[in-house]
Amino acid sequence: MAKLLREQLIKHLATGQFVSGQQLAEQLGVSRTAIAKHVKALTEMGLDIFSVRGKGYKLAQPITLLDQQCISKHLATLGATNVVDVHTLIDSTNSYLMRRLPNRVAHQQVCIAEYQSAGRGRRGKQWHSPFASHLYMSMYWQLEQGLATAMGISLVVGLAVSDVLINQYQLPAQVKWPNDIYINGKKLAGILLELEGASAGAAHCVIGLGLNVNMPSLAASKIGQPWTDLNQHVGTPLDRNLLSAQLIYQLNIRLNQHRRNGLAPMLDDWRKRDYFYNRDVQINSANKTSKGVCRGINQNGALLLEIDGKVQSIYGGEISLRGVE
């Protein structure tokens, strides 16, 4: 019930016009006190709402909400037919698709949300998800030949996202092994893969993407690393519905290329965009730190780390890659 009420409140407020608290209460069949309570909850999600006695509630700026029909129309123009589910409030787009495995989700189905109450990043970290500020998107990708074919997919997704940023928005996007997209040395987006199944036979992959579009100041204060958002680099307001369709379409292309030919044909693209290529780096794991020079990746998606003249292959897991000043 609370979720439905908040979704209705958001739709009334989205235009940026004053909305009477009394009228909202009458329309939604609740008390004025309940309206005030839900407005407070929405501000905690990142919506900048203020109230004026005698006028009601108003968003500081109007917002254009994500729209399933609009995204599907853009996809059709591009020649894509992905099923797209758009949610106003959700726990996690990845969790939504994982819950629907194996029989209630279609190959390449996408879930997008305005707000995640339990967004996740790699290594169990929280992904801050302020309302209607960024893109929170997940895609289901069926692994017909088992979990082994998931190797390198996070890198493929990074390339797909950077394709869109470079080709559609002329941005100097770079990729960071194994799951980040950077602009000018600051994190713009992160990728989270979740897998289910066996090494042989059909398995399942849910690909999560969080991309910063317009970071609110309150959310920014909670992030403990250098970050950036598209709003700092694109001169005109971004259409998140169009951006969603562009990302989905390019994911289709890159993931199908990977399914047919593996990662090898994409190694040159990765090298050209690799933020740490030929730079001094360190690898941190639970009980070990290794320093060397980043030499790119191999066709299996492993990081190539040169230590004392010898190149080692480092595979993903509970490790992090950092630069050495």
C-alpha positions in Angstrom: 0.0 0.0 0.0 2.8 2.5 0.9 4.6 1.7 -2.4 1.4 2.4 -4.4 0.7 5.7 -2.5 4.3 6.9 -3.1 4.1 6.1 -6.8 0.9 8.1 -7.1 2.5 11.0 -5.2 5.4 11.0 -7.6 3.2 11.1 -10.6 1.3 14.1 -9.2 4.5 15.9 -8.3 6.6 15.2 -11.4 5.2 18.2 -13.4 6.9 20.6 -10.9 3.6 22.3 -10.1 2.2 22.9 -6.6 -0.1 20.0 -5.5 -2.5 20.5 -2.6 -2.0 18.2 0.3 -5.7 18.1 1.0 -6.6 17.3 -2.6 -3.9 14.6 -2.6 -5.4 13.1 0.6 -8.9 13.1 -0.9 -7.8 11.6 -4.2 -5.7 8.9 -2.6 -8.2 8.2 0.2 -5.7 8.8 3.1 -5.2 11.5 5.8 -3.2 14.7 5.4 -0.9 13.2 8.0 -0.3 10.2 5.8 0.5 12.4 2.8 3.1 14.3 4.9 4.6 11.0 6.0 5.0 9.8 2.5 6.3 13.1 1.2 9.0 12.9 3.9 9.9 9.3 2.7 10.2 10.6 -0.9 12.6 13.3 0.2 14.8 10.7 1.9 14.9 8.9 -1.5 16.4 11.9 -3.1 13.5 14.0 -4.3 13.8 17.7 -3.5 10.3 18.5 -2.3 9.3 21.7 -0.5 6.0 22.8 1.0 4.3 26.3 1.1 1.4 26.9 3.5 -1.8 27.4 1.4 -0.2 26.1 -1.8 0.9 22.5 -1.0 3.9 20.5 -2.1 6.2 21.1 -5.1 9.3 19.6 -6.6 12.2 22.1 -6.8 12.5 21.0 -10.5 10.1 19.0 -12.7 11.3 15.5 -13.6 10.7 13.4 -16.7 10.0 9.9 -15.5 11.1 6.8 -17.2 8.4 5.5 -19.5 8.2 1.9 -20.8 6.3 2.8 -24.0 8.7 5.6 -24.8 11.7 3.3 -24.3 10.1 0.5 -26.4 9.4 3.0 -29.2 13.0 4.1 -29.3 14.1 0.4 -29.3 11.7 -0.3 -32.2 13.3 2.6 -34.1 16.7 1.0 -33.6 15.4 -2.4 -34.6 15.4 -4.0 -31.1 12.6 -6.0 -29.5 13.7 -6.4 -25.9 11.0 -6.8 -23.3 11.3 -3.8 -20.9 9.9 -3.5 -17.4 9.9 -0.1 -15.9 9.4 0.3 -12.1 9.1 3.5 -10.0 10.2 1.9 -6.7 12.0 -1.4 -6.4 14.5 -3.2 -4.1 17.0 -4.0 -6.9 16.7 -4.4 -10.6 19.0 -7.4 -10.5 17.0 -9.0 -7.7 13.8 -8.5 -9.7 15.2 -10.5 -12.6 16.8 -13.1 -10.4 13.5 -13.8 -8.7 11.9 -14.5 -12.0 14.4 -17.2 -13.0 14.1 -19.6 -14.7 10.7 -19.5 -16.4 9.3 -16.0 -15.9 11.9 -14.0 -17.7 12.8 -13.8 -21.4 16.2 -13.7 -23.0 17.4 -10.1 -23.1 14.6 -8.9 -20.9 15.4 -5.6 -19.2 14.3 -4.1 -15.9 14.8 -0.4 -15.2 13.9 1.5 -12.1 13.7 5.1 -10.9 14.8 4.1 -7.4 16.3 1.1 -5.7 16.0 0.6 -1.9 18.6 -2.1 -1.9 20.9 -1.5 -4.9 24.1 -3.5 -4.8 27.6 -3.1 -6.2 30.5 -5.5 -6.3 31.9 -7.1 -3.1 28.7 -6.5 -1.2 28.8 -2.7 -1.4 25.7 -0.6 -1.5 24.9 1.2 -4.7 23.4 4.6 -3.8 20.2 5.0 -5.9 18.7 8.5 -5.5 15.3 8.8 -7.2 15.0 9.8 -10.9 18.7 10.9 -10.9 20.5 8.1 -12.7 19.9 4.9 -14.6 19.5 1.6 -12.7 19.2 -1.2 -15.3 19.5 -5.0 -15.5 19.3 -7.4 -18.4 18.8 -11.1 -18.4 21.2 -13.0 -20.6 20.8 -16.8 -21.1 24.0 -18.8 -21.1 23.1 -21.7 -23.4 26.5 -23.4 -22.9 26.9 -23.0 -19.2 28.5 -20.7 -16.7 31.9 -20.8 -18.4 30.6 -18.7 -21.2 30.0 -15.8 -18.8 33.8 -15.2 -18.7 34.5 -11.7 -19.9 30.8 -10.5 -20.0 31.4 -7.6 -17.6 34.1 -6.3 -19.9 31.8 -6.6 -22.9 29.2 -4.6 -21.0 31.8 -2.0 -20.2 32.6 -1.7 -23.9 28.9 -1.4 -24.9 28.3 1.4 -22.4 31.5 3.2 -23.6 30.3 2.7 -27.2 27.2 4.7 -26.5 29.0 7.5 -24.6 31.7 7.9 -27.3 29.5 7.5 -30.4 26.3 9.2 -29.3 27.5 11.8 -26.8 31.2 12.4 -27.9 32.5 11.7 -24.4 36.0 10.4 -23.6 34.7 7.3 -21.8 37.3 4.7 -20.6 36.9 1.3 -19.1 38.5 -0.1 -15.9 38.9 -3.8 -15.3 36.7 -5.6 -14.4 33.5 -3.6 -14.2 33.7 0.2 -14.2 33.4 3.0 -16.7 35.3 6.2 -16.2 35.5 9.8 -17.5 38.5 11.9 -16.8 39.7 9.5 -14.1 36.4 9.5 -12.2 33.8 6.7 -11.9 30.7 7.2 -14.0 29.2 3.7 -14.0 29.5 0.3 -12.5 28.5 -3.2 -13.5 27.4 -6.2 -11.4 27.0 -9.7 -12.8 25.0 -12.4 -10.9 25.1 -16.0 -12.2 23.0 -19.1 -11.5 23.3 -22.6 -13.0 25.9 -25.2 -13.7 29.2 -25.2 -15.6 27.6 -27.4 -18.3 24.1 -26.9 -19.7 21.9 -23.9 -19.7 22.7 -21.2 -17.1 21.6 -17.7 -16.3 23.3 -14.3 -16.1 21.8 -11.1 -14.8 23.7 -8.0 -15.8 23.3 -4.9 -13.6 24.3 -1.4 -14.6 24.3 1.7 -12.6 25.1 4.9 -14.5 25.3 8.4 -12.9 23.2 10.9 -14.8 22.6 13.9 -12.4 24.0 13.3 -9.0 22.1 15.1 -6.1 24.4 16.8 -3.6 23.1 14.7 -0.7 23.8 11.4 -2.5 27.2 12.7 -3.5 28.2 13.1 0.2 27.8 9.4 0.7 30.2 8.3 -2.0 33.7 7.5 -0.9 35.6 7.7 -4.2 36.0 10.2 -7.1 32.8 10.2 -9.2 31.3 12.0 -12.1 28.0 12.2 -13.8 26.8 12.8 -17.4 25.3 16.1 -16.4 28.8 17.5 -15.9 29.9 16.5 -19.5 26.8 16.9 -21.7 25.7 20.4 -22.6 21.9 19.8 -23.0 19.5 17.9 -20.6 19.7 14.2 -21.1 16.6 12.1 -22.2 17.0 9.1 -19.9 14.4 7.2 -22.0 16.4 7.6 -25.2 19.7 6.8 -23.3 18.1 3.6 -21.9 17.2 2.5 -25.4 20.6 3.3 -26.8 22.3 1.3 -24.0 20.0 -1.7 -24.4 20.5 -1.7 -28.2 24.3 -1.6 -27.8 24.3 -4.3 -25.2 22.4 -6.5 -27.6 25.1 -5.9 -30.2 28.1 -6.5 -28.1 26.7 -9.5 -26.1 25.7 -11.2 -29.3 29.2 -10.6 -30.8 30.6 -12.1 -27.6 28.3 -15.1 -27.9 29.4 -15.8 -31.5 33.1 -14.9 -31.4 34.2 -14.5 -27.8 36.2 -11.6 -26.4 39.2 -11.8 -28.8 37.8 -9.5 -31.5 37.2 -6.8 -28.9 40.7 -6.8 -27.3 41.8 -3.8 -29.4 38.8 -1.8 -28.5 39.5 -2.5 -24.8 43.1 -1.6 -25.1 42.3 1.8 -26.7 39.9 2.6 -23.8 41.7 0.9 -20.9 42.1 3.6 -18.2 45.1 1.7 -16.6 46.8 0.4 -19.8 50.6 0.6 -19.4 50.2 2.3 -16.0 51.5 1.2 -12.6 48.8 -0.4 -10.6 48.2 -2.6 -7.6 45.8 -5.5 -7.1 44.3 -5.8 -3.6 42.7 -9.0 -2.4 41.7 -10.2 1.1 45.2 -11.1 2.2 47.5 -9.9 -0.6 48.6 -6.8 -2.5 50.5 -7.1 -5.8 52.0 -4.2 -7.7 53.0 -4.1 -11.4 52.2 -2.6 -14.8 48.8 -3.1 -16.4 49.2 -4.7 -19.9 45.5 -4.9 -20.8 43.4 -8.1 -20.8 43.5 -11.5 -22.6 40.8 -13.2 -24.6 39.5 -14.9 -21.4 38.9 -11.5 -19.7 41.9 -11.8 -17.3 43.9 -8.7 -16.4 47.5 -8.9 -17.6 49.8 -7.7 -14.8 53.5 -7.4 -15.5 55.6 -8.0 -12.3 59.4 -8.0 -12.6 59.2 -8.5 -16.4 56.8 -11.5 -16.2 53.2 -11.1 -17.2 50.6 -12.8 -15.0 46.9 -13.4 -15.7 44.6 -12.1 -12.9 41.0 -13.3 -12.9 38.1 -11.6 -11.2 36.7 -12.3 -7.8 37.0 -10.4 -4.5 39.8 -8.2 -5.7 40.2 -4.5 -6.6 42.4 -2.7 -9.1 43.9 0.7 -8.1 46.4 3.0 -9.6 49.8 3.7 -8.0 50.7 7.3 -7.7 
